[in-house]
Every structure is written in structure tokens, then in C-alpha cells.
Amino acid sequence: MVLIPDESVDQRISELARSWARVVATSSFVPEGRAQARVVTEHALRRIVGALGAPEFDATVGHRVGAYLVANHMSSPRTLGDSINLLGNRLLDELGVRSHTTRSRLAALLGQFATGFTEALRDAALTAAEDINRAERAAWRDQQRRMYRRLQHALLHDQLTDLPNRAQFTGWLEETLVRAPADARVGLCLINLDRFKAINDSIGMQMADQLLLAVANRLRPQANRYGHFLAHLGGDTFAIGLERTTSSDDVAKVADRALRSLSDPVRLDGMQIPITASAGIVEQAVAGAQAVELIRAADISVGWAKTDKGGHRRGGGRWALFDPERNAAEVRKHTLTAAMPAGLARDEFGLVYQPLVRLSDDTIVGVEALARWHHPEFGLISPGQFIPQAEDTGLIVPLGIMLLEQACDQAAEWRAATGEPLLMSVNLAVAQIRTPGLVAAIGAVLRRTGWPAEWLQLEITESAFIGSDEALATLDALTGLGIRLSIDDFGTGYSNLAYLAELPVHNVKLAASFLRGVDTPSEAARSNETILPALITLSHDLDLSVTAEGIETAGQAQRLLGLECDFGQGYHLGRPMAASRITGLLLP
């Protein structure tokens, strides 16, 4: 860890040194005046900053800096306390760093600073007054010890709640992991107030501080009763540490008790302020555990408690247990999201094709183009793992156009090889449909590839056009180009049969769930035997062709043929495959 201040940070360090000099000037007499005090404090501050960022940390720099201040006549006991408070409260903010390692280094430096200061002060006093009697020296040592204890308390406790702070909690956790037996387990519960920023904005900082103090006072009795380690990690976050747990249930009970204790409103200045909190818990064997990773895992779990798996915020009063598999999946998701722009630039995305078969004669009349990501580290990735992230980041627009051009180029190659056009069906995401310029971009692809619009089919989901006049206008414009539109997964989600007649679509693609049980006796079969014929008949009455997806057995295909379903798709008729294999199926 090497700190490399830029000019703005360097200026803030100089400003902090001037503030330090002003603080010193109010408590110590510096013979050369305030200008000299500024020179001394800036030199001392830059030595501390250098030690914080040094590759090899040396805490004794703080000892030498403390002695340096005393040597320059900045030797008032108040100077020590004011200096510790100023550096402890402002230095990391000015540097713009908040890592646990840097906080630990600062705490060690300030401890050495206090020791160096007091030892230098003691040495100076002994040198200047050898005749100080033993009682006076004892009193002076007692004062030093009291000062040191106050300093250590200030460094390791939150000033507002007087609870152990993050540094002390982390130290306790590290010590617990070291001294625990190899087969022991440890638990951690992180508690975070819900919507605290909104509360803070509405009642003001001073009352918000009183609210945090009230929360601490509610949590403290439970921790004391059960012998747990309670800390205020800063802001609106508290932590409870448990030793010798037996399972996650032990930590879950602590979380339940803590959340119940915070369920009642807090009364401040005659106001009833409702509060709730969310908790993240982690529990595991101490073997191989690391304090920082345990805290991080609990913090991740707090986020899970506050939101559902879709990322939508939910009400407070919940706790979530850390799940390594879920965390690994989320890390992978974020990794893929971050890698997508580079993957797009390196042409890592491609297509496979699944046959669309006319059921009446088993002829391949088209294919559906299915996206795949050939990731250099994770291998072949299916669209369900990257299309949602592409939609969230906006990359679906350039990605979709690129894949559409690949599909049309491939269709043109097949037509050149066979002499016959083949329907190319391509999925269109909701985010693409609602992007201005889509129609022009697709028209440009058709012109570049020379692929006829009438042999391009775009598959859309029902959610793409529900409640969106702009989306409907886009669909009208696409059909105006001659492109066919198909509703994918029809029969799920937003289905509105009356609305179907008004849509500019040519085909409905029945969801695979409608085929469940149609070739075997089951409860699902009885239900689908009623719904499936009705959907096919209705679609035909509206002059729409019908494609059934998810056909996995010959019995399903035969039953669909009997219901006069037009086209089919599924593993029974052909799995997704490379373009070369489709070529082999098309050529005589």
C-alpha cells in the first residue's frame, strides 16, 4: 500500500498542517512564533503520511514525531490530546483513504506518537529539573498512564455511543480467531438501520446522533446479558460478535432479538420516530477464517436482507444468512458484467441455431438464432447468464445489432448454398424495442447483408409492448419494413387474448409449459388438453401461425400435429447447433 497524493491531496495536507499549528499555538508557547509552528507541524505531518503509505510499515515513526514536537517546544499535555484528536478525526478523510489496513496503521502511529511525546516530555523534564522528588515523578507517571489510557480509549471507542469502534471490533475478532480451539466456531451479526439517511435529513444531524445513541442503549443490555461483543462500526451500523457458536441458529437468534428491540419507535423531543433495521449474519468454523472477510460477508448479507433477489428494496426487520454459493454467483455476475464491453470488442459473442420445423412434413423451414458468449476464462456462457446484464448496462443495443448482422449474413450463406431462403428468427430484448433508432438500425443491417425483410422474424415477449405506445409504434414500423413478428413464450405473464388481435404480429410461440404432460396422463395434461387446443384455434382464427417450443418427445410432436399446430421447436426436432451442422441438414 503506497499513498501517492495528487496536488489537491498535497494541498489538503498543507492545510491540515496549518490547522495543527493553530491548535498547537493555543496550548504551547513556541519561541519563534506561529510561522515556525507551521514548519514543524507540516514536517511532522508529512512523516506520518509517509509512514502510512510505506510498503514496509514502521510504527516507530509516530514515536519520533511525538519526540520531535516536544523538542520544538510543543510540549503542553493539551497539545498531545488536541493533536491526537485532529489527526485521528481528519487525516484519513484528507487523504481519501478508509481501508482497515490504513486505519490500523494510523492507530499504531498515534499510539507511538503519544508514547514518544510523553517520553520526550518526561526526559526533558528530568533533564531540566533533576531535583524533582520521587513523589512528583510518581505523580507525573500516573498522569502519563491516565493520559495513555484515555488516549487508547479514544482510539478504540466510538465517541458518541462509547461502544467499541470498528478498529477494536476487528481486533477482538482477530484475537478470537487466533486463540479459539481448532474445532471452534464463531458468529457475527451486522445490524444496519433502514433508511437512516432519510431520517437524518428529516430530523437533523444532532437528533440523528441521539437516535443512534438510543439504538446503542437498546442493543447494549442484550449483549451484556449474553456476553456478546457489541460495537458501533460507524454511521448507522452496529456489530455483535459471538464466540463458541454451534450453528447459524445461534446468530439468527441474536439477530431476531436485536431486530425486535429496535421495532418500537424512538421518542426524541416529543416526537415518535419509527425505526427498523436489517441484519446480515455469518457463522463458520474459525479454521481458515479471517476477520476482515467475516465482516465483509456480514455486510454483503445486510444488502441481501434489504433487497429481494431481483434487487428490489423491501421492508426492514429482516435478516439474511451469508451464502458462499450465492456470493460466488453474484461475484461471477459482476465479473461478467465488467467483462462484457471488452468481450464485445473482441468478438467473443456468437450464435448457434436451432431448427424450426413444419410439423406436417418435418421440413426445416427456419432456425432460431441463439446467442452464446465464448468467454476466455469461463468458457461457453448461455444467454440467461449475460443478456440481463447486457440489458441493465445498455450493451444489449450494440450486441443485439451485431448478432442480428451475424444471423442475416449466415442466412444469406445458406441461401447461396441451397438456393432456397430460410426463415431467420432472432430474439429482440425489451430494452432494444424501447431504444430510439432501432428500426433504422435493423433496416441498415438488412441492406448491408442483402437479407430479405420478409424472411426475418423477430421474437418479442409480451412485456415488451404492454403499456407502451412507443413500443407498439416501433413494432408497427418493423412490420412496415416487411419483417415478421412473433410473440415468444405466449401464454405466460401478461397474456391478454383480446389485445392479441390488435398487435402487428404474425406468429405466436407457445410456452413450453403448455406441452407438459400432453403425452402422458397427469394433472398437467388434463389442464393443457383444454388450454392448448383453444390457444391454437384462437391464433388461427386471428390469422396467426403457431409455433410450439420445448418439444422433447415424439408423442408431443404427434399430439401437436393432431391439433393442427403449424411449427415446432425443441430437442426432439433438433438441438441448438453450430451453423456448419445446419448446413449439413439443409443440403441434400
C-alpha positions as CSV (number, residue, x, y, z in Angstrom):
1,M,0.0,0.0,0.0
2,V,1.7,3.2,-1.2
3,L,-0.1,6.6,-0.9
4,I,0.7,8.9,-3.8
5,P,-1.0,12.2,-3.1
6,D,-2.0,14.3,-6.0
7,E,-1.8,18.1,-6.0
8,S,-5.2,18.5,-4.3
9,V,-4.4,16.0,-1.6
10,D,-1.0,17.6,-1.1
11,Q,-2.7,21.0,-0.7
12,R,-5.1,19.5,1.9
13,I,-2.2,18.1,3.8
14,S,-0.6,21.5,4.0
15,E,-4.0,23.0,5.1
16,L,-4.2,20.3,7.8
17,A,-0.7,21.2,8.9
18,R,-1.7,24.8,9.3
19,S,-4.8,23.8,11.3
20,W,-2.5,21.7,13.5
21,A,-0.2,24.7,14.0
22,R,-3.1,26.8,15.1
23,V,-4.2,24.2,17.5
24,V,-0.7,24.0,19.0
25,A,-0.4,27.7,19.3
26,T,-3.3,27.9,21.7
27,S,-1.7,25.4,24.1
28,S,2.0,25.7,23.7
29,F,4.4,28.6,23.6
30,V,6.7,28.4,20.5
31,P,9.6,30.8,20.8
32,E,9.9,31.5,17.1
33,G,6.1,32.1,16.7
34,R,3.4,30.6,14.6
35,A,5.4,30.5,11.4
36,Q,7.9,28.1,13.0
37,A,5.0,26.1,14.4
38,R,3.7,25.7,10.8
39,V,7.1,24.5,9.6
40,V,7.3,21.9,12.4
41,T,3.7,20.6,12.0
42,E,4.0,20.3,8.3
43,H,7.2,18.3,8.6
44,A,5.7,16.1,11.3
45,L,2.5,15.5,9.3
46,R,4.4,14.5,6.1
47,R,6.5,12.0,8.1
48,I,3.2,10.4,9.4
49,V,1.7,10.4,5.9
50,G,4.9,8.8,4.5
51,A,4.7,6.1,7.2
52,L,1.0,5.4,6.4
53,G,1.8,4.7,2.8
54,A,5.2,3.0,3.2
55,P,5.5,-0.6,1.7
56,E,7.1,-1.7,5.0
57,F,5.2,-0.1,7.9
58,D,7.2,1.3,10.8
59,A,5.1,2.4,13.7
60,T,8.1,4.0,15.5
61,V,7.9,6.9,13.1
62,G,5.0,8.1,15.3
63,H,7.3,7.8,18.3
64,R,9.9,10.0,16.6
65,V,7.3,12.6,15.5
66,G,6.0,12.8,19.1
67,A,9.5,13.5,20.4
68,Y,10.1,15.9,17.5
69,L,7.2,18.1,18.7
70,V,8.5,18.2,22.2
71,A,11.9,19.1,21.0
72,N,10.4,22.1,19.2
73,H,8.7,23.3,22.4
74,M,5.3,22.0,21.5
75,S,5.1,20.2,24.8
76,S,1.9,21.0,26.5
77,P,-0.2,18.0,27.6
78,R,-3.1,19.6,25.9
79,T,-1.1,19.7,22.7
80,L,-0.9,15.9,22.8
81,G,-4.6,15.5,23.2
82,D,-5.5,18.1,20.6
83,S,-3.0,16.7,18.1
84,I,-4.3,13.1,18.6
85,N,-7.9,14.3,18.1
86,L,-7.1,16.3,15.0
87,L,-5.1,13.6,13.3
88,G,-7.4,10.8,14.3
89,N,-10.5,12.6,13.1
90,R,-9.3,14.3,9.9
91,L,-6.2,12.8,8.4
92,L,-7.7,9.8,6.6
93,D,-10.5,12.0,5.2
94,E,-8.0,14.4,3.8
95,L,-6.0,11.5,2.2
96,G,-9.2,10.0,0.9
97,V,-8.5,6.5,2.2
98,R,-10.5,4.4,4.6
99,S,-9.2,0.9,4.4
100,H,-8.9,-1.2,7.5
101,T,-5.1,-1.5,7.0
102,T,-4.7,2.3,6.9
103,R,-6.9,2.8,10.0
104,S,-4.8,0.2,11.9
105,R,-1.6,1.9,10.8
106,L,-2.9,5.3,11.9
107,A,-4.0,3.9,15.3
108,A,-0.5,2.3,15.8
109,L,1.2,5.6,14.7
110,L,-0.9,7.7,17.1
111,G,-0.2,5.3,20.0
112,Q,3.5,5.6,19.3
113,F,3.1,9.3,18.9
114,A,1.6,9.5,22.4
115,T,4.4,7.4,23.8
116,G,7.1,9.3,22.1
117,F,5.6,12.6,23.1
118,T,5.2,11.7,26.8
119,E,8.6,10.0,26.9
120,A,10.3,13.0,25.4
121,L,8.4,15.3,27.7
122,R,9.5,13.1,30.6
123,D,13.1,13.2,29.5
124,A,13.0,16.9,29.0
125,A,11.5,17.4,32.5
126,L,14.2,15.1,34.0
127,T,16.9,16.9,32.2
128,A,15.6,20.4,33.2
129,A,14.8,19.5,36.8
130,E,16.9,16.8,38.3
131,D,15.7,17.9,41.7
132,I,12.1,16.8,41.2
133,N,11.4,14.5,44.1
134,R,10.2,10.9,43.8
135,A,6.6,11.7,44.7
136,E,6.4,14.3,42.0
137,R,7.8,11.8,39.5
138,A,5.3,9.2,40.6
139,A,2.5,11.6,40.2
140,W,3.8,12.5,36.7
141,R,3.9,8.8,35.7
142,D,0.4,8.3,37.0
143,Q,-0.7,11.3,34.9
144,Q,1.1,9.7,31.9
145,R,-0.7,6.4,32.4
146,R,-4.0,8.1,32.8
147,M,-3.4,10.1,29.6
148,Y,-2.3,7.0,27.8
149,R,-5.4,5.1,28.9
150,R,-7.6,8.0,27.8
151,L,-5.9,8.0,24.5
152,Q,-6.3,4.3,24.0
153,H,-9.9,4.5,25.0
154,A,-10.5,7.4,22.5
155,L,-8.7,5.4,19.7
156,L,-10.8,2.3,20.3
157,H,-14.2,3.6,21.2
158,D,-16.9,5.5,19.4
159,Q,-17.2,9.0,20.9
160,L,-21.0,9.1,20.5
161,T,-22.0,5.7,22.0
162,D,-18.9,4.9,23.9
163,L,-19.1,1.4,22.3
164,P,-16.0,-0.3,20.8
165,N,-15.4,1.1,17.3
166,R,-14.5,-0.8,14.1
167,A,-10.8,-0.9,15.0
168,Q,-11.4,-2.5,18.3
169,F,-14.1,-4.9,17.0
170,T,-11.8,-6.0,14.2
171,G,-9.0,-6.5,16.7
172,W,-11.3,-8.5,19.0
173,L,-12.4,-10.7,16.1
174,E,-8.8,-11.3,15.0
175,E,-7.8,-12.2,18.6
176,T,-10.8,-14.5,18.9
177,L,-9.9,-16.4,15.7
178,V,-6.3,-16.8,16.9
179,R,-6.9,-18.1,20.4
180,A,-10.0,-20.2,19.7
181,P,-9.6,-24.0,19.5
182,A,-9.3,-25.5,16.0
183,D,-12.8,-27.0,16.1
184,A,-14.5,-23.9,17.4
185,R,-16.9,-21.7,15.5
186,V,-17.6,-18.0,15.5
187,G,-20.6,-15.9,14.6
188,L,-21.1,-12.3,13.5
189,C,-24.2,-10.2,13.2
190,L,-24.2,-6.8,11.5
191,I,-27.1,-4.5,12.1
192,N,-27.9,-1.6,9.8
193,L,-30.7,0.9,10.3
194,D,-33.1,1.2,7.4
195,R,-33.5,4.5,5.5
196,F,-31.2,6.2,8.1
197,K,-30.2,8.9,5.6
198,A,-33.8,9.9,5.0
199,I,-34.3,10.0,8.8
200,N,-31.1,12.1,9.2
201,D,-32.2,14.5,6.5
202,S,-35.6,15.0,8.1
203,I,-34.7,15.4,11.8
204,G,-31.2,16.8,11.5
205,M,-27.7,15.6,12.5
206,Q,-28.0,16.3,16.2
207,M,-31.2,14.4,16.7
208,A,-29.9,11.6,14.4
209,D,-27.0,11.3,16.8
210,Q,-29.4,11.0,19.7
211,L,-31.3,8.3,17.7
212,L,-28.0,6.3,17.3
213,L,-27.4,6.6,21.0
214,A,-30.9,5.3,21.7
215,V,-30.2,2.3,19.4
216,A,-27.0,1.6,21.2
217,N,-28.7,1.7,24.5
218,R,-31.3,-0.8,23.3
219,L,-28.7,-3.2,22.0
220,R,-26.4,-3.0,24.9
221,P,-28.5,-4.9,27.5
222,Q,-28.9,-7.9,25.3
223,A,-25.2,-8.0,24.5
224,N,-24.3,-7.7,28.2
225,R,-26.8,-10.4,29.2
226,Y,-25.5,-13.0,26.8
227,G,-21.8,-12.0,26.9
228,H,-21.6,-10.9,23.3
229,F,-19.2,-8.3,22.0
230,L,-21.2,-5.2,20.8
231,A,-19.6,-2.5,18.7
232,H,-20.6,0.6,16.8
233,L,-18.8,0.3,13.4
234,G,-19.7,3.9,12.4
235,G,-22.6,5.6,10.9
236,D,-25.8,3.5,11.2
237,T,-24.1,0.1,11.5
238,F,-23.6,-1.9,14.7
239,A,-22.0,-5.3,15.1
240,I,-22.4,-8.2,17.6
241,G,-19.7,-10.8,17.8
242,L,-20.3,-14.3,19.2
243,E,-17.8,-16.8,20.4
244,R,-18.1,-20.6,20.6
245,T,-21.3,-20.8,18.3
246,T,-22.7,-24.2,17.4
247,S,-24.6,-23.3,14.3
248,S,-26.1,-20.4,12.4
249,D,-29.2,-20.7,14.6
250,D,-27.2,-19.1,17.4
251,V,-26.5,-16.0,15.4
252,A,-30.1,-16.0,14.0
253,K,-31.5,-15.8,17.5
254,V,-29.2,-12.8,18.3
255,A,-30.4,-11.1,15.1
256,D,-34.0,-11.7,16.0
257,R,-33.6,-10.3,19.5
258,A,-31.7,-7.3,18.1
259,L,-34.3,-6.5,15.4
260,R,-37.2,-6.9,17.9
261,S,-35.5,-4.5,20.3
262,L,-35.5,-1.9,17.5
263,S,-39.0,-2.4,16.4
264,D,-40.6,0.3,18.6
265,P,-40.4,4.0,17.7
266,V,-37.8,6.1,19.5
267,R,-39.1,9.2,21.4
268,L,-36.9,12.3,20.9
269,D,-38.0,15.8,21.8
270,G,-41.6,14.8,21.9
271,M,-41.5,13.1,18.5
272,Q,-42.1,9.4,17.9
273,I,-39.5,8.3,15.3
274,P,-40.2,4.9,13.8
275,I,-37.2,2.8,13.1
276,T,-36.4,-0.6,11.6
277,A,-33.2,-2.4,10.9
278,S,-31.8,-5.2,8.7
279,A,-29.2,-7.7,9.8
280,G,-26.6,-9.7,8.0
281,I,-25.2,-12.8,9.8
282,V,-22.3,-15.1,9.1
283,E,-21.3,-18.2,11.1
284,Q,-18.5,-20.6,10.4
285,A,-15.6,-22.5,11.7
286,V,-12.6,-20.4,12.9
287,A,-10.2,-22.6,10.9
288,G,-9.2,-20.5,7.9
289,A,-11.4,-17.6,8.8
290,Q,-10.2,-14.0,8.5
291,A,-11.7,-11.1,10.5
292,V,-11.9,-8.7,7.5
293,E,-13.6,-11.4,5.3
294,L,-16.1,-12.2,8.0
295,I,-17.1,-8.6,8.4
296,R,-17.3,-8.2,4.6
297,A,-19.5,-11.4,4.4
298,A,-21.9,-10.0,7.1
299,D,-22.0,-6.7,5.2
300,I,-23.0,-8.4,2.0
301,S,-25.7,-10.3,3.9
302,V,-27.1,-7.0,5.1
303,G,-27.6,-6.0,1.5
304,W,-29.4,-9.3,0.9
305,A,-31.7,-8.6,3.8
306,K,-32.7,-5.2,2.5
307,T,-33.5,-6.4,-1.1
308,D,-35.0,-9.4,-2.8
309,K,-33.1,-11.5,-5.4
310,G,-34.4,-9.2,-8.1
311,G,-32.7,-6.2,-6.4
312,H,-35.9,-4.6,-5.3
313,R,-35.9,-2.9,-1.9
314,R,-38.2,-4.5,0.7
315,G,-39.3,-3.6,4.2
316,G,-37.0,-3.8,7.2
317,G,-36.9,-6.1,10.1
318,R,-35.3,-9.0,8.2
319,W,-32.0,-10.8,8.5
320,A,-30.1,-12.8,5.9
321,L,-27.5,-15.5,6.3
322,F,-24.4,-15.3,4.2
323,D,-24.4,-17.9,1.5
324,P,-20.9,-18.5,-0.2
325,E,-22.5,-20.0,-3.3
326,R,-24.8,-17.0,-3.8
327,N,-21.9,-14.7,-3.2
328,A,-19.8,-16.6,-5.7
329,A,-22.7,-16.3,-8.2
330,E,-23.0,-12.6,-7.6
331,V,-19.2,-12.1,-8.0
332,R,-19.4,-14.1,-11.2
333,K,-22.3,-11.9,-12.4
334,H,-20.4,-8.7,-11.6
335,T,-17.3,-10.1,-13.3
336,L,-19.2,-10.9,-16.4
337,T,-20.9,-7.5,-16.5
338,A,-17.5,-5.8,-16.2
339,A,-16.0,-8.1,-18.9
340,M,-18.8,-7.5,-21.5
341,P,-17.5,-4.4,-23.2
342,A,-14.1,-6.0,-23.8
343,G,-15.8,-9.2,-24.9
344,L,-17.9,-7.3,-27.4
345,A,-14.8,-5.5,-28.8
346,R,-13.0,-8.9,-29.1
347,D,-16.0,-10.6,-31.0
348,E,-16.4,-13.1,-28.2
349,F,-20.2,-13.3,-28.8
350,G,-21.6,-15.6,-31.4
351,L,-24.6,-17.6,-32.4
352,V,-25.9,-21.2,-32.5
353,Y,-29.0,-22.2,-34.4
354,Q,-32.0,-24.4,-33.5
355,P,-34.2,-25.7,-36.3
356,L,-37.8,-24.5,-36.7
357,V,-39.7,-27.5,-38.2
358,R,-43.0,-27.7,-40.1
359,L,-44.9,-30.4,-38.2
360,S,-46.9,-31.6,-41.2
361,D,-43.9,-32.8,-43.1
362,D,-40.9,-32.5,-40.7
363,T,-39.3,-29.9,-43.0
364,I,-36.9,-27.4,-41.6
365,V,-38.4,-24.0,-42.6
366,G,-36.2,-21.8,-40.4
367,V,-33.9,-21.5,-37.5
368,E,-33.8,-19.5,-34.3
369,A,-30.5,-17.7,-33.7
370,L,-29.4,-18.2,-30.0
371,A,-26.7,-16.0,-28.5
372,R,-23.6,-17.5,-26.9
373,W,-20.6,-15.9,-25.2
374,H,-17.2,-17.7,-25.7
375,H,-15.6,-16.3,-22.6
376,P,-11.8,-16.8,-22.4
377,E,-11.9,-17.8,-18.7
378,F,-15.4,-19.3,-18.1
379,G,-15.9,-21.0,-21.5
380,L,-19.3,-21.1,-23.3
381,I,-21.9,-19.0,-21.5
382,S,-25.6,-19.2,-22.2
383,P,-27.7,-16.1,-22.8
384,G,-29.5,-16.3,-19.5
385,Q,-26.2,-15.5,-17.8
386,F,-25.4,-12.4,-19.7
387,I,-28.4,-11.0,-21.5
388,P,-30.0,-9.5,-18.3
389,Q,-26.7,-7.7,-17.5
390,A,-26.5,-6.5,-21.1
391,E,-29.9,-5.0,-20.8
392,D,-29.0,-3.4,-17.4
393,T,-25.9,-1.8,-18.9
394,G,-27.3,-0.8,-22.2
395,L,-24.9,-3.1,-24.1
396,I,-27.8,-5.1,-25.4
397,V,-28.3,-2.5,-28.2
398,P,-24.9,-2.8,-29.9
399,L,-24.7,-6.5,-29.0
400,G,-28.2,-7.2,-30.5
401,I,-27.4,-5.4,-33.7
402,M,-24.1,-7.3,-34.0
403,L,-25.8,-10.7,-33.5
404,L,-28.6,-9.7,-35.9
405,E,-26.0,-9.0,-38.6
406,Q,-24.3,-12.3,-37.9
407,A,-27.6,-14.1,-38.3
408,C,-28.5,-12.4,-41.5
409,D,-25.0,-13.0,-43.0
410,Q,-25.4,-16.7,-42.1
411,A,-28.9,-16.9,-43.6
412,A,-27.5,-15.4,-46.8
413,E,-24.8,-18.0,-46.9
414,W,-27.3,-20.8,-46.6
415,R,-29.5,-19.4,-49.3
416,A,-26.4,-19.2,-51.6
417,A,-25.6,-22.9,-50.8
418,T,-29.2,-24.3,-51.1
419,G,-30.9,-21.9,-53.5
420,E,-33.8,-21.5,-51.0
421,P,-34.4,-18.8,-48.4
422,L,-34.7,-19.9,-44.8
423,L,-36.7,-18.1,-42.1
424,M,-34.2,-16.5,-39.7
425,S,-35.8,-15.9,-36.3
426,V,-33.9,-13.6,-33.9
427,N,-34.8,-12.6,-30.3
428,L,-35.4,-8.9,-29.6
429,A,-35.0,-7.8,-26.0
430,V,-37.4,-5.3,-24.3
431,A,-34.6,-2.7,-23.9
432,Q,-33.9,-2.9,-27.7
433,I,-37.5,-2.3,-28.6
434,R,-37.6,0.8,-26.4
435,T,-34.4,2.2,-27.8
436,P,-34.8,5.1,-30.3
437,G,-33.3,4.3,-33.7
438,L,-33.9,0.6,-33.6
439,V,-35.9,0.4,-36.8
440,A,-33.3,2.4,-38.7
441,A,-30.5,0.2,-37.4
442,I,-32.3,-3.1,-38.4
443,G,-33.1,-1.6,-41.8
444,A,-29.4,-0.9,-42.2
445,V,-28.5,-4.5,-41.3
446,L,-30.8,-5.8,-43.9
447,R,-29.3,-3.5,-46.5
448,R,-25.7,-4.5,-45.6
449,T,-26.4,-8.2,-45.7
450,G,-28.9,-8.2,-48.5
451,W,-31.3,-10.4,-46.5
452,P,-35.0,-10.0,-47.4
453,A,-37.1,-8.5,-44.6
454,E,-39.9,-11.0,-45.2
455,W,-37.5,-13.8,-44.2
456,L,-36.5,-12.2,-41.0
457,Q,-38.6,-13.0,-37.9
458,L,-38.1,-11.1,-34.7
459,E,-39.2,-12.7,-31.4
460,I,-40.5,-10.4,-28.7
461,T,-42.0,-11.1,-25.3
462,E,-45.4,-9.8,-24.3
463,S,-43.9,-7.5,-21.7
464,A,-42.2,-5.5,-24.5
465,F,-45.4,-3.8,-25.6
466,I,-47.7,-3.9,-22.7
467,G,-48.4,-0.3,-21.6
468,S,-46.0,1.3,-24.1
469,D,-47.4,3.2,-27.1
470,E,-43.8,3.8,-28.2
471,A,-43.1,0.1,-28.3
472,L,-46.2,-0.5,-30.3
473,A,-45.2,2.2,-32.8
474,T,-41.8,0.5,-33.1
475,L,-43.5,-2.8,-33.9
476,D,-45.7,-1.2,-36.5
477,A,-42.6,0.3,-38.1
478,L,-40.8,-3.1,-38.2
479,T,-43.8,-4.8,-39.9
480,G,-43.8,-1.9,-42.3
481,L,-40.4,-3.0,-43.4
482,G,-41.8,-6.4,-44.1
483,I,-40.4,-8.1,-41.1
484,R,-42.3,-10.9,-39.4
485,L,-43.0,-10.6,-35.6
486,S,-43.6,-13.5,-33.3
487,I,-44.7,-13.4,-29.6
488,D,-42.3,-15.5,-27.6
489,D,-43.4,-17.6,-24.6
490,F,-47.0,-16.8,-25.4
491,G,-49.4,-17.8,-22.6
492,T,-47.2,-16.7,-19.7
493,G,-47.0,-13.4,-17.8
494,Y,-49.0,-10.6,-19.4
495,S,-51.2,-12.6,-21.8
496,N,-54.2,-10.7,-22.9
497,L,-56.2,-12.6,-25.6
498,A,-58.4,-9.6,-26.5
499,Y,-55.2,-7.5,-27.1
500,L,-53.7,-10.1,-29.3
501,A,-56.0,-9.2,-32.2
502,E,-54.7,-5.6,-32.3
503,L,-51.0,-6.4,-32.3
504,P,-49.0,-6.3,-35.6
505,V,-47.7,-9.9,-35.2
506,H,-47.6,-12.9,-37.5
507,N,-46.9,-15.8,-35.2
508,V,-47.3,-16.9,-31.6
509,K,-44.8,-19.1,-30.0
510,L,-46.5,-21.2,-27.3
511,A,-44.6,-21.6,-24.0
512,A,-43.0,-25.0,-23.4
513,S,-45.1,-25.3,-20.2
514,F,-48.2,-26.0,-22.3
515,L,-46.7,-29.3,-23.5
516,R,-46.1,-30.6,-20.0
517,G,-48.0,-33.9,-19.7
518,V,-49.7,-33.8,-23.1
519,D,-48.3,-37.2,-24.0
520,T,-48.7,-38.8,-20.5
521,P,-51.6,-39.0,-18.1
522,S,-51.2,-36.3,-15.4
523,E,-53.0,-33.4,-13.8
524,A,-51.0,-31.0,-16.0
525,A,-52.1,-33.0,-19.1
526,R,-55.8,-32.5,-18.2
527,S,-55.3,-28.8,-17.9
528,N,-53.2,-28.4,-21.0
529,E,-55.6,-30.6,-23.0
530,T,-58.1,-27.9,-22.5
531,I,-55.9,-24.8,-22.9
532,L,-53.6,-25.9,-25.8
533,P,-56.3,-26.6,-28.4
534,A,-58.1,-23.3,-27.5
535,L,-54.9,-21.3,-27.9
536,I,-54.1,-22.9,-31.3
537,T,-57.6,-22.4,-32.6
538,L,-57.8,-18.8,-31.4
539,S,-54.4,-18.0,-33.0
540,H,-55.6,-19.5,-36.4
541,D,-58.8,-17.5,-36.2
542,L,-56.7,-14.4,-35.9
543,D,-54.7,-15.5,-39.0
544,L,-51.6,-16.2,-36.9
545,S,-49.4,-19.2,-37.3
546,V,-48.4,-21.2,-34.2
547,T,-45.0,-22.5,-33.1
548,A,-44.7,-24.8,-30.2
549,E,-41.4,-24.7,-28.4
550,G,-39.9,-27.2,-26.0
551,I,-41.0,-30.4,-28.0
552,E,-39.0,-33.2,-26.4
553,T,-40.8,-36.4,-27.4
554,A,-42.4,-37.9,-30.5
555,G,-45.7,-38.1,-28.6
556,Q,-45.7,-34.3,-28.1
557,A,-45.0,-33.7,-31.7
558,Q,-47.7,-36.1,-32.8
559,R,-50.3,-34.5,-30.4
560,L,-49.4,-31.0,-31.7
561,L,-49.8,-32.2,-35.3
562,G,-53.3,-33.5,-34.4
563,L,-54.2,-30.1,-33.0
564,E,-53.0,-28.5,-36.4
565,C,-50.1,-26.7,-34.8
566,D,-48.0,-25.2,-37.6
567,F,-44.4,-25.4,-36.5
568,G,-42.3,-26.9,-33.7
569,Q,-39.0,-26.4,-32.0
570,G,-37.3,-28.5,-29.3
571,Y,-34.7,-31.1,-28.6
572,H,-36.8,-33.8,-30.3
573,L,-36.7,-31.9,-33.5
574,G,-33.1,-30.5,-33.2
575,R,-30.9,-29.1,-30.5
576,P,-29.1,-25.8,-30.8
577,M,-26.1,-26.4,-33.1
578,A,-23.3,-24.7,-35.0
579,A,-24.0,-23.2,-38.4
580,S,-22.0,-25.9,-40.2
581,R,-24.3,-28.6,-38.8
582,I,-27.4,-26.7,-40.0
583,T,-25.7,-26.6,-43.4
584,G,-25.4,-30.4,-43.4
585,L,-29.1,-30.7,-42.6
586,L,-30.1,-28.4,-45.4
587,L,-28.0,-29.8,-48.2
588,P,-29.3,-33.0,-50.0
